[in-house]
Amino acid sequence: MSADEIEEPVVSRSRASKKQGKPGKADSDAEGVSAASDEKGEDGRTEKKKGRVVHAPIDKLGPYGRWIRHILLESILVGTPVLVSIQKFRTPARTAAMKMISFLGTEDFYTPLVLCLLWVLESRLGRLYALLMAIGFYVTGFLKNFLCLPRPPVDAVESLEKAYDWALPSHHSLLGVMLPFYLWFYYYLHSHMSTTFLVVLFFIVCIWSFSLMTSRLYLGVHSPADILTGGLFGVLVLSIWLQVSDLLDNWSAVPENHVWLQAVVYSILLLIIHPRCQPATLTFADTVVLMGVAVGAIIGHSRIRNYSAYLALLETMSEHASLSAIIGMSLLRMIVGSVLVFSTRIVVKYPCRTLLFLIAQFADINVYSSSIYSKTNTPESKHYSDEYLLPPIYDPKKKKSTNSRDSNEEEEEEEEGDRQLQASRAPEPAPVPWDVDIPVKYVTYLCMMWMAVEGVPSAFHVLGLTL
């Protein structure tokens, strides 16, 4: 590690774009490294305050990238009074309701929804819904790791939910715009539903979306800037998706395109360019999971030949089927299908992880399992505090002309040279071990989604689970 990577100037704590401090130690590729900033005390003396400079991939773009982070941090902090005001209206009943609403924006809710769409309502909608969800997770995860911006201040806002990844943009907000409104657009564009149905559905998705974003503010885990940014990107991604979704679905239905190979290659390339941060957060792992889901959905669709055997229940049922029969068969399909999908998870996950550990041990590769590690080590909170520091927009280490130097500047440069000399003699840090859960999650969820798209409908056809 070079001296320039060790020594990095640091700016202020809250109003990051307006204050600058003296250089402190920080690793240019990692977050959470100790650094010092100078501020004037009441007696006029310079006081050193310890903090942690948080670098992000966007910093590599130079002053423009760092300026963007400073502006975004200001936008996050300026929304603190709004969150403080919302806290005054908290009650146990409202908190319970908001936590329930917030659940409607998690993968734990979207997963059974996708399966219900695949097996009960409309299989094509289920596939496209899964692909859109994967795109949403990728975009959000990319931006979170690219910017590394904190959640609301811990000293002013009481968070009612644990959150260990970076804040901007909000996952819930981006997905809460894309996924609910895509349901309405899909039925509006691809079905012959009545106007009454479309109006009722529109009001439902509006309430779903806006209440979801409000719940994140109420729980104190996102600032208004996080919510607004997520919503804007959600609108942008959904607009593009509505233009290309049919093309993508038609492309994945042609076996001659070698769809499975293209899907795997493209997904791996996307994961390679996805920003990473150290210490790692759950963001990249979640992106890997959804990327595996997307590839599994594409591969499953590309292998389907007899489409009538893979349609959802409501697409193939008899017109004379009773409501009780529809509900009963839907529940039976969900139970049988869920058992098959999660059995696939067990069959694939644990042998793959064991095999990778054995290969790593044989090849003398340093690896670990993040899922096992997280059970015994609590991740660090990503809420803003006085210790959160940003690098300055402009690098004050650039040499000035000799005529403009004064004695204080020369003394600072000498001290900086001494620190760089000491840093250059420091031993190289140990390499970061490989996380075996990353490839394991990719393969596991690819197989699970393939089972949901192709394997489970085949089982329904064999077992006669139709009406």
Secondary structure, 3 states (H helix, E strand, C coil): CCHHHHEEEEECCCCCCCCEEEEEECCCCCCCEEEEEEEECCCCCEEEEEEEECCCHHHHHCHHHHHHHHHHHHHHHHCHHHHHHHHCCCCHHHHHHHHHHHHCCCHHHHHHHHHHHHHHHCHHHHHHHHHHHHHHHHHHHHHHHHHCCCECCCCCCCCCCCCCCCCCCCHHHHHHHHHHHHHHHHHHHHCCCCHHHHHHHHHHHHHHHHHHHHHHHHCCCCCHHHHHHHHHHHHHHHHHHHHHHHHHHHHCCCHHHCHHHHHHHHHHHHHHHCCCCCCCCHHHHHHHHHHHHHHHHHHHHHCCCCHHHHCCHHHHCCCCCCHHHHHHHHHHHHHHHHHHHHHHHHHHHHHHHHHHHHHHHHHCCCEECHHHHHHHCCCCCCECCCCEECCCCCCCCCCCCHHHCCHHHHHHHHHHHHHHHHHHCCCCCCCCCEECHHHHHHHHHHHHHHHHHHHHHHHHHHHCCCC
